[in-house]
Amino acid sequence: MAEEHPKFELGRTELTNPTGFNGHKDMTLDEMAALHPGLAILMPMVGTRWWNVFYAAKESNWQLATFQVREAISLMNKGVQTRPRYAEAIAEYIEKDLSPVLAALNNKDFVAFEKAFHAATDRANEYHEEFKKGYLIWKLPDHPNPQVDFTPRD
């Protein structure tokens, strides 16, 4: 029989060191916070989404391409939670650089999309330079992700 563990109840002020049980051990809030991924973990996932965006749009799978952009944005926003020093730059990037990508996808315009996609990619690499991480250069693979079927479904 599993051992019973006290649950943290919201509003309980007598707890000075609340913990949570992950199924294996009690963890402090600091231990849980340390497990949240930073951008070093999240950005490769963003890169995979961004790779998928291009090839989905190339196949006119606008729904998948839009989904991939939105998932990339979600990952970047998660990164802001653990690395707030990048919050302003990421918000600016989403607003200024990803909005044209989403607009082109919404209009099903591959020519406009491709231009916006490459501009956004270039801007992301410029941000890496600005944050003293110029050795991080993302480039579009010359082939689609073999794990994804880019065939439109609608």
N, CA, C and O of each residue as an XYZ file, in Angstrom:
616
protein
N       0.842     -1.176      0.000
C       0.000      0.000      0.000
C       0.891      1.244      0.000
O       1.874      1.307      0.738
N       0.551      2.217     -0.816
C       1.336      3.448     -0.901
C       1.232      4.236      0.397
O       0.183      4.300      1.038
N       2.353      4.828      0.752
C       2.397      5.652      1.960
C       1.599      6.934      1.732
O       1.672      7.530      0.657
N       0.852      7.351      2.723
C       0.072      8.586      2.631
C       0.991      9.791      2.803
O       1.886      9.784      3.648
N       0.766     10.804      2.010
C       1.544     12.037      2.111
C       0.595     13.200      2.279
O      -0.445     13.264      1.623
N       0.953     14.124      3.161
C       0.084     15.284      3.349
C       0.057     16.118      2.078
O       1.080     16.308      1.422
N      -1.091     16.598      1.752
C      -1.249     17.452      0.584
C      -1.097     18.906      1.006
O      -1.523     19.302      2.090
N      -0.483     19.691      0.132
C      -0.411     21.127      0.376
C      -1.771     21.713      0.059
O      -2.300     21.506     -1.034
N      -2.327     22.422      0.977
C      -3.639     23.035      0.777
C      -3.460     24.532      0.610
O      -2.838     25.189      1.444
N      -4.004     25.064     -0.464
C      -3.938     26.504     -0.677
C      -4.587     27.219      0.491
O      -5.636     26.805      0.984
N      -3.964     28.279      0.923
C      -4.522     29.061      2.016
C      -4.025     28.634      3.384
O      -4.324     29.292      4.381
N      -3.274     27.547      3.450
C      -2.725     27.118      4.743
C      -1.478     27.933      5.015
O      -0.437     27.706      4.398
N      -1.573     28.870      5.924
C      -0.451     29.762      6.198
C       0.533     29.193      7.200
O       1.637     29.720      7.339
N       0.163     28.128      7.905
C       1.086     27.584      8.893
C       2.228     26.794      8.254
O       3.181     26.426      8.940
N       2.144     26.535      6.972
C       3.224     25.826      6.293
C       4.319     26.818      5.918
O       4.111     27.693      5.078
N       5.466     26.681      6.534
C       6.573     27.579      6.206
C       7.487     26.985      5.147
O       8.183     27.724      4.452
N       7.497     25.697      5.014
C       8.306     25.007      4.015
C       7.447     23.992      3.279
O       7.620     22.789      3.474
N       6.523     24.450      2.435
C       5.639     23.495      1.764
C       6.433     22.568      0.848
O       7.438     22.962      0.255
N       5.967     21.355      0.750
C       6.592     20.382     -0.137
C       5.517     19.746     -1.002
O       4.320     19.867     -0.740
N       5.967     19.087     -2.006
C       5.078     18.312     -2.856
C       5.673     16.933     -3.031
O       6.887     16.749     -2.949
N       4.815     15.976     -3.269
C       5.253     14.595     -3.454
C       5.091     14.241     -4.920
O       3.995     14.361     -5.469
N       6.169     13.806     -5.562
C       6.120     13.502     -6.992
C       5.887     12.024     -7.288
O       6.068     11.574     -8.420
N       5.489     11.284     -6.278
C       5.289      9.856     -6.446
C       6.473      9.043     -5.967
O       6.384      7.826     -5.802
N       7.586      9.731     -5.745
C       8.804      9.053     -5.312
C       9.442      9.698     -4.089
O      10.050      9.016     -3.265
N       9.302     11.010     -3.978
C       9.914     11.708     -2.847
C       9.222     13.042     -2.612
O       8.602     13.606     -3.513
N       9.340     13.531     -1.387
C       8.885     14.884     -1.085
C       9.912     15.856     -1.640
O      11.118     15.635     -1.529
N       9.418     16.939     -2.240
C      10.309     17.935     -2.827
C       9.923     19.311     -2.319
O       8.742     19.623     -2.172
N      10.930     20.131     -2.053
C      10.658     21.508     -1.659
C      10.286     22.303     -2.904
O      10.494     21.844     -4.028
N       9.739     23.486     -2.701
C       9.428     24.348     -3.840
C      10.696     24.703     -4.607
O      10.671     24.785     -5.835
N      11.800     24.913     -3.904
C      13.057     25.211     -4.585
C      13.512     24.044     -5.457
O      14.008     24.255     -6.563
N      13.350     22.828     -4.973
C      13.713     21.656     -5.775
C      12.819     21.545     -7.005
O      13.287     21.210     -8.094
N      11.533     21.828     -6.827
C      10.614     21.783     -7.968
C      10.951     22.872     -8.975
O      10.935     22.631    -10.182
N      11.256     24.072     -8.485
C      11.589     25.184     -9.377
C      12.841     24.878    -10.191
O      12.929     25.238    -11.364
N      13.805     24.216     -9.567
C      15.050     23.892    -10.269
C      14.827     22.919    -11.427
O      15.646     22.847    -12.343
N      13.743     22.186    -11.392
C      13.444     21.235    -12.459
C      12.826     21.888    -13.687
O      12.813     21.291    -14.763
N      12.319     23.095    -13.541
C      11.697     23.760    -14.684
C      12.761     24.094    -15.713
O      13.810     24.638    -15.368
N      12.504     23.778    -16.960
C      13.535     23.956    -17.977
C      13.780     25.419    -18.318
O      12.859     26.234    -18.349
N      15.031     25.723    -18.569
C      15.408     27.032    -19.077
C      15.437     26.993    -20.594
O      15.017     26.017    -21.215
N      15.939     28.068    -21.178
C      15.955     28.163    -22.633
C      16.904     27.156    -23.287
O      16.699     26.783    -24.442
N      17.930     26.716    -22.574
C      18.842     25.722    -23.153
C      18.117     24.418    -23.459
O      18.506     23.690    -24.372
N      17.084     24.123    -22.714
C      16.281     22.925    -22.977
C      15.134     23.243    -23.929
O      14.827     22.449    -24.818
N      14.506     24.387    -23.751
C      13.316     24.720    -24.541
C      13.627     25.122    -25.981
O      12.866     24.781    -26.887
N      14.718     25.832    -26.211
C      14.968     26.347    -27.556
C      15.218     25.255    -28.602
O      14.812     25.446    -29.749
N      15.854     24.131    -28.286
C      15.903     23.066    -29.299
C      14.505     22.567    -29.682
O      14.273     22.180    -30.827
N      13.582     22.578    -28.727
C      12.198     22.209    -29.050
C      11.570     23.264    -29.950
O      10.822     22.936    -30.871
N      11.876     24.534    -29.683
C      11.394     25.615    -30.552
C      11.958     25.412    -31.954
O      11.241     25.563    -32.943
N      13.238     25.072    -32.039
C      13.866     24.849    -33.341
C      13.193     23.745    -34.137
O      13.020     23.865    -35.349
N      12.816     22.678    -33.463
C      12.111     21.590    -34.149
C      10.746     22.062    -34.633
O      10.340     21.752    -35.753
N      10.045     22.807    -33.797
C       8.742     23.354    -34.225
C       8.940     24.261    -35.440
O       8.176     24.196    -36.403
N       9.971     25.106    -35.385
C      10.223     26.063    -36.467
C      10.558     25.329    -37.759
O      10.121     25.740    -38.834
N      11.317     24.266    -37.669
C      11.626     23.403    -38.814
C      10.325     22.868    -39.399
O      10.130     22.891    -40.614
N       9.446     22.391    -38.542
C       8.163     21.843    -38.995
C       7.273     22.905    -39.624
O       6.524     22.617    -40.557
N       7.353     24.130    -39.119
C       6.550     25.227    -39.688
C       6.839     25.346    -41.178
O       5.921     25.384    -41.997
N       8.107     25.404    -41.519
C       8.480     25.636    -42.910
C       7.956     24.545    -43.833
O       7.334     24.834    -44.855
N       8.204     23.311    -43.476
C       7.817     22.224    -44.373
C       6.311     21.987    -44.391
O       5.776     21.502    -45.387
N       5.632     22.317    -43.322
C       4.165     22.250    -43.344
C       3.617     23.298    -44.310
O       2.726     23.009    -45.109
N       4.152     24.512    -44.233
C       3.696     25.571    -45.143
C       4.048     25.228    -46.588
O       3.254     25.466    -47.497
N       5.224     24.677    -46.794
C       5.642     24.301    -48.150
C       4.680     23.296    -48.768
O       4.468     23.301    -49.980
N       4.099     22.438    -47.943
C       3.116     21.455    -48.417
C       1.684     21.990    -48.363
O       0.727     21.243    -48.565
N       1.547     23.282    -48.091
C       0.229     23.938    -47.963
C      -0.604     23.347    -46.834
O      -1.833     23.347    -46.895
N       0.060     22.850    -45.818
C      -0.648     22.376    -44.629
C      -0.667     23.543    -43.642
O       0.069     23.563    -42.656
N      -1.525     24.503    -43.939
C      -1.585     25.762    -43.191
C      -1.984     25.534    -41.741
O      -1.499     26.217    -40.839
N      -2.860     24.580    -41.527
C      -3.307     24.288    -40.163
C      -2.138     23.777    -39.314
O      -1.947     24.231    -38.185
N      -1.371     22.850    -39.846
C      -0.227     22.317    -39.110
C       0.837     23.391    -38.909
O       1.405     23.504    -37.823
N       1.107     24.171    -39.933
C       2.124     25.222    -39.812
C       1.744     26.225    -38.725
O       2.580     26.622    -37.914
N       0.480     26.628    -38.717
C       0.009     27.571    -37.697
C       0.107     26.950    -36.310
O       0.532     27.610    -35.361
N      -0.280     25.699    -36.191
C      -0.170     24.990    -34.914
C       1.281     24.982    -34.425
O       1.545     25.228    -33.248
N       2.207     24.702    -35.325
C       3.617     24.635    -34.942
C       4.135     25.997    -34.478
O       4.901     26.068    -33.517
N       3.727     27.075    -35.145
C       4.139     28.417    -34.699
C       3.599     28.682    -33.305
O       4.328     29.150    -32.432
N       2.328     28.384    -33.095
C       1.717     28.637    -31.780
C       2.386     27.800    -30.683
O       2.550     28.273    -29.558
N       2.763     26.590    -30.998
C       3.478     25.758    -30.018
C       4.872     26.323    -29.736
O       5.332     26.296    -28.594
N       5.536     26.828    -30.758
C       6.846     27.460    -30.552
C       6.708     28.682    -29.646
O       7.532     28.900    -28.758
N       5.667     29.472    -29.873
C       5.410     30.637    -29.023
C       5.157     30.197    -27.587
O       5.669     30.808    -26.649
N       4.385     29.159    -27.415
C       4.106     28.643    -26.075
C       5.400     28.226    -25.371
O       5.580     28.508    -24.187
N       6.282     27.568    -26.083
C       7.566     27.165    -25.501
C       8.407     28.379    -25.116
O       9.022     28.399    -24.050
N       8.433     29.390    -25.984
C       9.189     30.605    -25.660
C       8.618     31.290    -24.422
O       9.363     31.768    -23.566
N       7.300     31.333    -24.336
C       6.672     31.947    -23.163
C       6.967     31.163    -21.886
O       7.084     31.756    -20.814
N       7.087     29.859    -21.984
C       7.503     29.065    -20.818
C       8.925     29.449    -20.406
O       9.230     29.541    -19.217
N       9.775     29.669    -21.380
C      11.147     30.075    -21.097
C      11.234     31.396    -20.367
O      12.125     31.601    -19.542
N      10.315     32.288    -20.667
C      10.274     33.585    -19.992
C      10.024     33.409    -18.494
O      10.504     34.200    -17.682
N       9.279     32.383    -18.138
C       8.982     32.146    -16.723
C      10.240     31.798    -15.937
O      10.384     32.202    -14.783
N      11.137     31.064    -16.545
C      12.350     30.661    -15.831
C      13.540     31.559    -16.142
O      14.506     31.590    -15.379
N      13.485     32.283    -17.244
C      14.574     33.187    -17.618
C      13.987     34.556    -17.967
O      13.961     34.942    -19.136
N      13.516     35.289    -16.954
C      12.822     36.556    -17.208
C      13.687     37.628    -17.862
O      13.151     38.597    -18.400
N      14.996     37.483    -17.831
C      15.835     38.504    -18.470
C      15.587     38.581    -19.978
O      15.915     39.585    -20.610
N      15.013     37.531    -20.550
C      14.732     37.506    -21.984
C      13.293     37.905    -22.321
O      12.906     37.893    -23.489
N      12.514     38.253    -21.324
C      11.074     38.495    -21.521
C      10.798     39.575    -22.560
O       9.975     39.383    -23.455
N      11.475     40.694    -22.444
C      11.213     41.803    -23.369
C      11.578     41.423    -24.804
O      10.818     41.699    -25.733
N      12.721     40.801    -24.981
C      13.156     40.413    -26.329
C      12.227     39.368    -26.932
O      11.896     39.438    -28.116
N      11.811     38.411    -26.134
C      10.919     37.370    -26.653
C       9.559     37.957    -27.012
O       8.991     37.620    -28.051
N       9.039     38.827    -26.165
C       7.752     39.472    -26.473
C       7.856     40.286    -27.761
O       6.954     40.254    -28.599
N       8.952     41.007    -27.910
C       9.169     41.797    -29.125
C       9.270     40.891    -30.352
O       8.700     41.194    -31.401
N       9.983     39.800    -30.223
C      10.151     38.855    -31.323
C       8.805     38.267    -31.746
O       8.502     38.183    -32.937
N       8.018     37.870    -30.780
C       6.702     37.303    -31.093
C       5.847     38.338    -31.815
O       5.207     38.031    -32.821
N       5.839     39.560    -31.298
C       4.992     40.613    -31.876
C       5.485     41.052    -33.257
O       4.700     41.119    -34.202
N       6.761     41.346    -33.374
C       7.280     41.938    -34.604
C       7.681     40.918    -35.666
O       7.533     41.172    -36.861
N       8.178     39.788    -35.239
C       8.743     38.847    -36.205
C       7.858     37.643    -36.498
O       7.854     37.130    -37.617
N       7.115     37.194    -35.504
C       6.244     36.041    -35.745
C       4.858     36.437    -36.235
O       4.185     35.634    -36.881
N       4.426     37.637    -35.945
C       3.114     38.089    -36.447
C       3.035     38.044    -37.972
O       2.028     37.577    -38.504
N       4.064     38.516    -38.703
C       4.001     38.404    -40.166
C       3.970     36.953    -40.654
O       3.352     36.653    -41.676
N       4.630     36.064    -39.932
C       4.596     34.642    -40.292
C       3.173     34.121    -40.147
O       2.646     33.471    -41.050
N       2.556     34.410    -39.010
C       1.178     33.956    -38.780
C       0.207     34.579    -39.775
O      -0.721     33.912    -40.233
N       0.411     35.847    -40.112
C      -0.472     36.506    -41.086
C      -0.366     35.827    -42.451
O      -1.380     35.591    -43.107
N       0.846     35.516    -42.875
C       1.028     34.843    -44.168
C       0.400     33.454    -44.156
O      -0.200     33.030    -45.144
N       0.538     32.750    -43.041
C      -0.099     31.433    -42.934
C      -1.613     31.569    -42.986
O      -2.289     30.788    -43.656
N      -2.139     32.550    -42.288
C      -3.584     32.784    -42.288
C      -4.094     33.088    -43.697
O      -5.195     32.685    -44.070
N      -3.278     33.802    -44.470
C      -3.648     34.152    -45.849
C      -3.282     33.056    -46.854
O      -3.548     33.187    -48.048
N      -2.671     31.979    -46.363
C      -2.251     30.862    -47.219
C      -1.378     31.347    -48.377
O      -1.556     30.951    -49.529
N      -0.437     32.210    -48.031
C       0.436     32.856    -49.007
C       1.870     32.386    -48.765
O       2.570     32.925    -47.908
N       2.301     31.382    -49.521
C       3.627     30.817    -49.282
C       4.740     31.810    -49.588
O       5.753     31.825    -48.890
N       4.577     32.630    -50.604
C       5.625     33.603    -50.946
C       5.844     34.567    -49.781
O       6.980     34.795    -49.367
N       4.761     35.130    -49.255
C       4.871     36.035    -48.098
C       5.371     35.277    -46.872
O       6.170     35.797    -46.093
N       4.900     34.063    -46.711
C       5.343     33.243    -45.583
C       6.855     33.030    -45.631
O       7.552     33.246    -44.640
N       7.350     32.607    -46.785
C       8.774     32.283    -46.886
C       9.636     33.502    -46.558
O      10.651     33.388    -45.871
N       9.226     34.653    -47.051
C       9.957     35.890    -46.748
C       9.927     36.168    -45.241
O      10.962     36.461    -44.643
N       8.746     36.077    -44.633
C       8.607     36.339    -43.194
C       9.348     35.288    -42.369
O       9.959     35.613    -41.351
N       9.296     34.047    -42.800
C       9.975     32.956    -42.094
C      11.477     33.208    -42.036
O      12.085     33.125    -40.969
N      12.069     33.514    -43.179
C      13.520     33.727    -43.215
C      13.911     34.998    -42.458
O      14.957     35.039    -41.811
N      13.081     36.025    -42.538
C      13.355     37.246    -41.764
C      13.302     36.953    -40.264
O      14.146     37.434    -39.506
N      12.320     36.170    -39.838
C      12.200     35.816    -38.415
C      13.373     34.941    -37.974
O      13.873     35.087    -36.858
N      13.806     34.045    -38.836
C      14.964     33.205    -38.517
C      16.213     34.067    -38.361
O      16.977     33.901    -37.410
N      16.412     34.987    -39.300
C      17.569     35.886    -39.215
C      17.518     36.713    -37.934
O      18.537     36.909    -37.271
N      16.328     37.196    -37.593
C      16.193     38.015    -36.379
C      16.472     37.188    -35.128
O      17.083     37.691    -34.185
N      16.044     35.949    -35.102
C      16.336     35.084    -33.950
C      17.847     34.927    -33.781
O      18.359     34.984    -32.663
N      18.548     34.733    -34.877
C      20.003     34.606    -34.798
C      20.659     35.913    -34.368
O      21.691     35.895    -33.698
N      20.068     37.051    -34.747
C      20.565     38.349    -34.271
C      20.375     38.478    -32.760
O      21.244     39.000    -32.063
N      19.248     38.007    -32.265
C      19.040     38.026    -30.808
C      20.112     37.200    -30.108
O      20.602     37.596    -29.050
N      20.477     36.075    -30.674
C      21.539     35.269    -30.072
C      22.818     36.100    -29.953
O      23.493     36.064    -28.924
N      23.144     36.839    -30.996
C      24.316     37.734    -30.966
C      24.168     38.770    -29.857
O      25.086     38.978    -29.062
N      23.004     39.419    -29.810
C      22.773     40.477    -28.824
C      22.912     39.975    -27.393
O      23.323     40.724    -26.507
N      22.575     38.723    -27.166
C      22.667     38.154    -25.822
C      23.969     37.370    -25.621
O      24.063     36.502    -24.754
N      24.969     37.701    -26.449
C      26.307     37.102    -26.306
C      26.303     35.584    -26.474
O      27.066     34.861    -25.834
N      25.419     35.133    -27.353
C      25.359     33.708    -27.659
C      25.407     33.523    -29.180
O      24.689     32.698    -29.745
N      26.265     34.308    -29.819
C      26.368     34.292    -31.272
C      26.796     32.962    -31.857
O      26.669     32.742    -33.062
N      27.295     32.088    -31.027
C      27.667     30.743    -31.476
C      26.436     29.875    -31.710
O      26.542     28.783    -32.268
N      25.260     30.360    -31.283
C      24.002     29.641    -31.531
C      23.389     30.189    -32.809
O      22.808     31.275    -32.808
N      23.513     29.459    -33.872
C      22.971     29.887    -35.167
C      22.019     28.803    -35.646
O      22.425     27.671    -35.909
N      20.734     29.172    -35.755
C      19.751     28.207    -36.233
C      19.693     28.291    -37.743
O      19.691     29.384    -38.309
N      19.646     27.149    -38.394
C      19.456     27.131    -39.846
C      18.443     26.060    -40.193
O      18.339     25.029    -39.528
N      17.711     26.327    -41.237
C      16.678     25.412    -41.706
C      17.319     24.172    -42.315
O      18.120     24.291    -43.242
N      16.987     22.988    -41.818
C      17.476     21.767    -42.463
C      16.973     21.698    -43.911
O      15.902     22.212    -44.236
N      17.755     21.063    -44.757
C      17.394     21.006    -46.181
C      16.414     19.889    -46.509
O      16.199     19.569    -47.678
N      15.830     19.304    -45.491
C      14.849     18.235    -45.692
C      13.780     18.334    -44.598
O      14.046     18.855    -43.515
N      12.588     17.841    -44.877
C      11.538     17.861    -43.852
C      11.847     16.883    -42.721
O      12.594     15.920    -42.893
N      11.268     17.148    -41.592
C      11.398     16.271    -40.426
C      10.782     14.911    -40.779
O       9.587     14.844    -41.066
N      11.562     13.832    -40.765
C      11.015     12.529    -41.154
C       9.997     11.970    -40.164
O       9.315     10.991    -40.466
N       9.889     12.579    -38.993
C       8.927     12.104    -37.995
C       7.530     12.677    -38.200
O       6.593     12.302    -37.496
N       7.391     13.584    -39.161
C       6.119     14.286    -39.338
C       5.590     14.068    -40.753
O       6.340     14.160    -41.725
N       4.310     13.781    -40.859
C       3.629     13.715    -42.151
C       3.041     15.095    -42.403
O       2.131     15.522    -41.693
N       3.548     15.786    -43.397
C       3.125     17.153    -43.675
C       1.950     17.235    -44.644
O       1.546     18.333    -45.028
N       1.404     16.110    -45.039
C       0.272     16.086    -45.960
C      -0.925     16.789    -45.333
O      -1.327     16.453    -44.219
N      -1.504     17.770    -46.045
C      -2.703     18.431    -45.495
C      -3.841     17.437    -45.297
O      -4.003     16.498    -46.075
N      -4.613     17.652    -44.265
C      -5.721     16.749    -43.937
C      -7.086     17.329    -44.297
O      -8.089     16.616    -44.261
N      -7.132     18.603    -44.640
C      -8.458     19.173    -44.954
C      -8.636     19.447    -46.407
O      -9.693     19.924    -46.820
